[in-house]
């Protein structure tokens, strides 16, 4: 019998990246950029983080170099002078702060424990393999995960349906018996749609649904874990979902 499978995004789904990054950034701002508003500092950081993340995943820039470069760009955008020594100090302070602040999303471990007897679990993430494996281990989630599929390792990124199929192949599951949950409408929901997998949008900020609209369940919290697990298992037991993910106008 083909096993049931639940695929999860990691950052800002099971792992609270936003909280970790904001805590690290607050420390950097206080120590090195307090003359600028924190909101502006954070806005530029988010922009350049995404910009450099693409370069890292493409293998064009090493992670440590990308971190230094994004802070150079943040400081330049704010009109703040920064030399190489300070750039190194800022990058190190951010990295140390991020590592210390890492936390799983509330309810994540309990949710995975609830699912464990009933389904296989894979993580599908647009990130570096070692980075994501370390997060899982640090946050106590690794023992609940059957496969970690990172775009850097497999050479394809969400929303490409190929990365979802790789995850299913690794845990011996099929699209007919799978559900995908993540916070990104484009990467996770549109990606699941393209792969023929039921989708669940993790939307703790209760944002409006972007376009195009796809049929997808919506969850705002992983707590209570038993209730979230029950919803996911109901979707898995609902049968084929060939028409479930068609776009709605």
LOKE-166680 format. One record per residue (C-alpha): y, z, x; residue number from 1; residue in one letter. Coordinates in Angstrom, 1 decimal, padded with zeros to 4 digits. Layout:
! LOKE-166680
r v=Y	w=Z	u=X	n=NUM	res=A
...
! end
This chain:
! LOKE-166680
r v=000.0	w=000.0	u=000.0	n=1	res=X
r v=003.4	w=-001.0	u=001.3	n=2	res=X
r v=005.4	w=002.2	u=002.1	n=3	res=X
r v=008.8	w=003.0	u=000.5	n=4	res=X
r v=011.7	w=002.8	u=002.9	n=5	res=X
r v=015.2	w=004.2	u=003.0	n=6	res=X
r v=017.6	w=002.6	u=005.4	n=7	res=X
r v=020.7	w=004.4	u=006.4	n=8	res=X
r v=023.9	w=003.6	u=008.3	n=9	res=X
r v=024.7	w=006.4	u=010.8	n=10	res=X
r v=028.4	w=006.7	u=011.5	n=11	res=X
r v=030.3	w=008.1	u=008.5	n=12	res=X
r v=027.1	w=008.2	u=006.5	n=13	res=X
r v=024.6	w=010.6	u=008.0	n=14	res=X
r v=026.9	w=011.4	u=011.0	n=15	res=X
r v=030.5	w=012.5	u=010.4	n=16	res=X
r v=032.2	w=010.2	u=012.9	n=17	res=X
r v=035.6	w=010.5	u=011.2	n=18	res=X
r v=035.7	w=014.3	u=011.5	n=19	res=X
r v=034.5	w=014.2	u=015.1	n=20	res=X
r v=037.0	w=011.5	u=016.2	n=21	res=X
r v=039.9	w=013.2	u=014.4	n=22	res=X
r v=039.1	w=016.6	u=016.1	n=23	res=X
r v=039.0	w=014.9	u=019.5	n=24	res=X
r v=042.1	w=012.9	u=018.8	n=25	res=X
r v=044.0	w=016.0	u=017.8	n=26	res=X
r v=043.3	w=017.6	u=021.1	n=27	res=X
r v=044.5	w=014.5	u=023.0	n=28	res=X
r v=047.6	w=014.2	u=020.9	n=29	res=X
r v=048.6	w=017.8	u=021.5	n=30	res=X
r v=048.0	w=017.6	u=025.3	n=31	res=X
r v=049.3	w=014.2	u=026.1	n=32	res=X
r v=051.3	w=012.6	u=023.2	n=33	res=X
r v=052.9	w=015.3	u=021.1	n=34	res=X
r v=056.3	w=013.4	u=021.1	n=35	res=X
r v=054.7	w=010.9	u=018.8	n=36	res=X
r v=053.6	w=011.7	u=015.2	n=37	res=X
r v=049.9	w=012.4	u=014.9	n=38	res=X
r v=049.6	w=010.0	u=011.9	n=39	res=X
r v=051.0	w=007.1	u=014.0	n=40	res=X
r v=048.8	w=008.1	u=017.0	n=41	res=X
r v=045.7	w=008.2	u=014.8	n=42	res=X
r v=046.6	w=004.8	u=013.1	n=43	res=X
r v=046.9	w=003.0	u=016.4	n=44	res=X
r v=043.8	w=004.7	u=017.8	n=45	res=X
r v=041.7	w=003.5	u=014.8	n=46	res=X
r v=043.0	w=000.0	u=015.2	n=47	res=X
r v=042.3	w=-000.2	u=019.0	n=48	res=X
r v=039.0	w=001.6	u=018.6	n=49	res=X
r v=037.7	w=-001.1	u=016.3	n=50	res=X
r v=039.2	w=-003.8	u=018.5	n=51	res=X
r v=037.5	w=-002.5	u=021.7	n=52	res=X
r v=034.2	w=-001.6	u=019.9	n=53	res=X
r v=033.7	w=-005.3	u=019.3	n=54	res=X
r v=034.0	w=-006.0	u=023.0	n=55	res=X
r v=031.6	w=-003.2	u=023.9	n=56	res=X
r v=028.9	w=-004.4	u=021.5	n=57	res=X
r v=029.3	w=-008.0	u=022.8	n=58	res=X
r v=028.6	w=-006.6	u=026.3	n=59	res=X
r v=032.0	w=-007.7	u=027.6	n=60	res=X
r v=033.3	w=-004.2	u=028.4	n=61	res=X
r v=031.6	w=-001.0	u=029.4	n=62	res=X
r v=032.0	w=001.9	u=027.1	n=63	res=X
r v=034.0	w=004.1	u=029.5	n=64	res=X
r v=036.3	w=001.2	u=030.4	n=65	res=X
r v=036.8	w=000.4	u=026.7	n=66	res=X
r v=037.8	w=004.0	u=026.1	n=67	res=X
r v=040.4	w=003.9	u=028.8	n=68	res=X
r v=041.7	w=000.5	u=027.7	n=69	res=X
r v=042.1	w=001.6	u=024.1	n=70	res=X
r v=044.2	w=004.6	u=025.1	n=71	res=X
r v=046.4	w=002.3	u=027.3	n=72	res=X
r v=047.0	w=000.2	u=024.2	n=73	res=X
r v=047.6	w=003.2	u=022.0	n=74	res=X
r v=050.2	w=004.6	u=024.4	n=75	res=X
r v=051.8	w=001.2	u=024.8	n=76	res=X
r v=052.1	w=000.7	u=021.1	n=77	res=X
r v=053.9	w=004.0	u=020.8	n=78	res=X
r v=056.2	w=003.2	u=023.7	n=79	res=X
r v=054.8	w=006.0	u=025.8	n=80	res=X
r v=054.4	w=005.7	u=029.5	n=81	res=X
r v=050.9	w=006.3	u=030.9	n=82	res=X
r v=049.6	w=005.9	u=034.5	n=83	res=X
r v=046.0	w=005.4	u=035.6	n=84	res=X
r v=045.5	w=009.1	u=036.4	n=85	res=X
r v=046.7	w=010.1	u=033.0	n=86	res=X
r v=044.7	w=007.4	u=031.3	n=87	res=X
r v=041.5	w=008.8	u=033.0	n=88	res=X
r v=042.4	w=012.3	u=031.9	n=89	res=X
r v=043.1	w=011.2	u=028.3	n=90	res=X
r v=039.8	w=009.3	u=028.1	n=91	res=X
r v=037.9	w=012.2	u=029.5	n=92	res=X
r v=039.6	w=014.7	u=027.1	n=93	res=X
r v=038.8	w=012.5	u=024.1	n=94	res=X
r v=035.2	w=012.1	u=025.1	n=95	res=X
r v=034.7	w=015.8	u=025.7	n=96	res=X
r v=036.4	w=016.7	u=022.4	n=97	res=X
r v=034.3	w=014.2	u=020.5	n=98	res=X
r v=031.0	w=015.4	u=022.0	n=99	res=X
r v=031.9	w=019.0	u=021.2	n=100	res=X
r v=033.0	w=018.2	u=017.6	n=101	res=X
r v=029.9	w=016.1	u=016.7	n=102	res=X
r v=028.4	w=017.1	u=013.3	n=103	res=X
r v=026.0	w=015.6	u=010.8	n=104	res=X
r v=027.5	w=014.9	u=007.4	n=105	res=X
r v=027.0	w=017.9	u=005.2	n=106	res=X
r v=023.6	w=017.7	u=003.5	n=107	res=X
r v=022.2	w=014.9	u=005.8	n=108	res=X
r v=019.4	w=017.0	u=007.4	n=109	res=X
r v=018.4	w=018.4	u=004.0	n=110	res=X
r v=018.4	w=014.9	u=002.5	n=111	res=X
r v=016.2	w=013.5	u=005.2	n=112	res=X
r v=013.8	w=016.4	u=004.8	n=113	res=X
r v=013.6	w=015.8	u=001.1	n=114	res=X
r v=012.8	w=012.1	u=001.6	n=115	res=X
r v=010.3	w=012.7	u=004.4	n=116	res=X
r v=007.1	w=013.1	u=002.2	n=117	res=X
r v=008.0	w=010.1	u=000.1	n=118	res=X
r v=009.5	w=007.3	u=002.3	n=119	res=X
r v=009.9	w=006.1	u=005.8	n=120	res=X
r v=013.4	w=006.3	u=007.2	n=121	res=X
r v=015.2	w=003.9	u=009.5	n=122	res=X
r v=018.8	w=003.9	u=010.8	n=123	res=X
r v=020.6	w=000.6	u=011.0	n=124	res=X
r v=023.8	w=000.8	u=013.1	n=125	res=X
r v=026.3	w=-001.4	u=014.7	n=126	res=X
r v=026.5	w=000.6	u=017.9	n=127	res=X
r v=024.9	w=001.4	u=021.2	n=128	res=X
r v=021.3	w=002.5	u=021.2	n=129	res=X
r v=021.6	w=005.5	u=023.6	n=130	res=X
r v=024.9	w=006.7	u=022.0	n=131	res=X
r v=023.3	w=006.8	u=018.5	n=132	res=X
r v=020.0	w=008.3	u=019.7	n=133	res=X
r v=022.0	w=011.1	u=021.3	n=134	res=X
r v=023.8	w=011.7	u=018.1	n=135	res=X
r v=020.6	w=012.0	u=016.1	n=136	res=X
r v=019.1	w=014.4	u=018.6	n=137	res=X
r v=022.3	w=016.5	u=018.9	n=138	res=X
r v=022.7	w=016.8	u=015.2	n=139	res=X
r v=019.0	w=017.7	u=014.5	n=140	res=X
r v=018.2	w=014.5	u=012.6	n=141	res=X
r v=016.0	w=012.6	u=015.1	n=142	res=X
r v=012.7	w=014.2	u=013.9	n=143	res=X
r v=013.3	w=012.8	u=010.4	n=144	res=X
r v=013.8	w=009.2	u=011.5	n=145	res=X
r v=011.0	w=006.7	u=012.0	n=146	res=X
r v=013.1	w=003.9	u=013.6	n=147	res=X
r v=016.6	w=003.5	u=015.0	n=148	res=X
r v=017.8	w=-000.1	u=015.1	n=149	res=X
r v=021.1	w=-000.5	u=017.0	n=150	res=X
r v=022.9	w=-003.8	u=017.1	n=151	res=X
r v=023.4	w=-003.5	u=020.9	n=152	res=X
r v=019.6	w=-003.3	u=021.3	n=153	res=X
r v=018.5	w=-006.1	u=019.0	n=154	res=X
r v=021.4	w=-008.5	u=019.5	n=155	res=X
r v=022.4	w=-008.8	u=015.8	n=156	res=X
r v=024.8	w=-006.8	u=013.7	n=157	res=X
r v=025.3	w=-005.9	u=010.1	n=158	res=X
r v=025.9	w=-007.6	u=007.7	n=159	res=X
r v=023.5	w=-010.2	u=009.2	n=160	res=X
r v=020.3	w=-009.8	u=007.1	n=161	res=X
r v=018.2	w=-010.1	u=010.3	n=162	res=X
r v=019.0	w=-006.6	u=011.4	n=163	res=X
r v=017.8	w=-005.1	u=008.1	n=164	res=X
r v=014.6	w=-007.1	u=008.4	n=165	res=X
r v=014.0	w=-005.8	u=012.0	n=166	res=X
r v=014.3	w=-002.3	u=010.6	n=167	res=X
r v=011.8	w=-003.0	u=007.8	n=168	res=X
r v=009.4	w=-004.6	u=010.2	n=169	res=X
r v=009.5	w=-001.6	u=012.6	n=170	res=X
r v=008.5	w=000.8	u=009.8	n=171	res=X
r v=006.1	w=-001.5	u=008.1	n=172	res=X
r v=008.1	w=-001.9	u=004.9	n=173	res=X
r v=009.4	w=-004.8	u=002.8	n=174	res=X
r v=012.6	w=-005.5	u=000.9	n=175	res=X
r v=010.9	w=-005.0	u=-002.4	n=176	res=X
r v=010.2	w=-001.3	u=-001.5	n=177	res=X
r v=013.5	w=-000.5	u=000.3	n=178	res=X
r v=017.0	w=000.8	u=-000.4	n=179	res=X
r v=020.0	w=000.8	u=002.0	n=180	res=X
r v=022.7	w=003.4	u=002.0	n=181	res=X
r v=026.0	w=003.2	u=003.9	n=182	res=X
r v=029.7	w=003.7	u=003.8	n=183	res=X
r v=030.9	w=000.1	u=004.7	n=184	res=X
r v=031.1	w=-002.3	u=001.8	n=185	res=X
r v=031.1	w=-005.3	u=004.1	n=186	res=X
r v=028.5	w=-004.2	u=006.7	n=187	res=X
r v=026.1	w=-002.1	u=004.5	n=188	res=X
r v=026.5	w=-003.3	u=000.9	n=189	res=X
r v=027.1	w=-007.0	u=001.5	n=190	res=X
r v=024.5	w=-006.9	u=004.3	n=191	res=X
r v=021.9	w=-005.3	u=002.0	n=192	res=X
r v=022.7	w=-007.9	u=-000.7	n=193	res=X
r v=022.1	w=-010.7	u=001.8	n=194	res=X
r v=018.8	w=-009.1	u=002.9	n=195	res=X
r v=017.6	w=-008.7	u=-000.7	n=196	res=X
r v=017.6	w=-004.9	u=-000.5	n=197	res=X
r v=019.0	w=-002.5	u=-003.1	n=198	res=X
r v=022.2	w=-000.9	u=-002.0	n=199	res=X
r v=023.8	w=002.5	u=-002.4	n=200	res=X
r v=027.4	w=002.9	u=-001.4	n=201	res=X
r v=028.3	w=006.2	u=000.2	n=202	res=X
r v=031.9	w=006.6	u=-000.8	n=203	res=X
r v=033.1	w=010.2	u=-000.2	n=204	res=X
r v=036.8	w=009.1	u=-000.4	n=205	res=X
r v=036.1	w=007.5	u=-003.9	n=206	res=X
r v=037.8	w=004.3	u=-002.8	n=207	res=X
r v=038.0	w=001.4	u=-005.3	n=208	res=X
r v=035.2	w=-001.2	u=-004.9	n=209	res=X
r v=036.2	w=-004.1	u=-002.7	n=210	res=X
r v=035.6	w=-007.7	u=-003.4	n=211	res=X
r v=033.2	w=-009.4	u=-003.9	n=212	res=X
r v=031.6	w=-006.9	u=-006.3	n=213	res=X
r v=027.9	w=-006.3	u=-005.9	n=214	res=X
r v=025.6	w=-004.2	u=-008.1	n=215	res=X
r v=025.2	w=-001.0	u=-006.1	n=216	res=X
r v=024.7	w=002.7	u=-006.9	n=217	res=X
r v=027.5	w=004.9	u=-005.6	n=218	res=X
r v=027.2	w=008.4	u=-004.1	n=219	res=X
r v=030.1	w=010.6	u=-003.2	n=220	res=X
r v=028.3	w=013.4	u=-001.4	n=221	res=X
r v=025.0	w=014.1	u=000.2	n=222	res=X
r v=025.0	w=017.5	u=-001.5	n=223	res=X
r v=022.9	w=018.6	u=-003.3	n=224	res=X
r v=020.4	w=016.9	u=-001.1	n=225	res=X
r v=017.5	w=017.2	u=-003.7	n=226	res=X
r v=019.6	w=015.3	u=-006.3	n=227	res=X
r v=020.6	w=012.5	u=-003.9	n=228	res=X
r v=017.0	w=012.2	u=-002.7	n=229	res=X
r v=015.8	w=011.9	u=-006.4	n=230	res=X
r v=018.3	w=009.1	u=-007.0	n=231	res=X
r v=017.2	w=007.2	u=-004.0	n=232	res=X
r v=013.5	w=007.6	u=-005.0	n=233	res=X
r v=014.2	w=006.5	u=-008.5	n=234	res=X
r v=015.7	w=003.3	u=-007.1	n=235	res=X
r v=012.7	w=002.8	u=-004.9	n=236	res=X
r v=010.4	w=003.2	u=-008.0	n=237	res=X
r v=012.4	w=000.8	u=-010.2	n=238	res=X
r v=010.4	w=-002.3	u=-009.1	n=239	res=X
r v=011.6	w=-005.6	u=-007.8	n=240	res=X
r v=015.4	w=-006.1	u=-007.5	n=241	res=X
r v=015.8	w=-009.8	u=-007.1	n=242	res=X
r v=018.8	w=-009.9	u=-009.5	n=243	res=X
r v=020.1	w=-006.4	u=-008.7	n=244	res=X
r v=022.5	w=-007.4	u=-006.0	n=245	res=X
r v=024.1	w=-010.5	u=-007.5	n=246	res=X
r v=027.9	w=-010.6	u=-007.1	n=247	res=X
r v=029.9	w=-009.8	u=-010.2	n=248	res=X
r v=033.3	w=-011.5	u=-010.8	n=249	res=X
! end
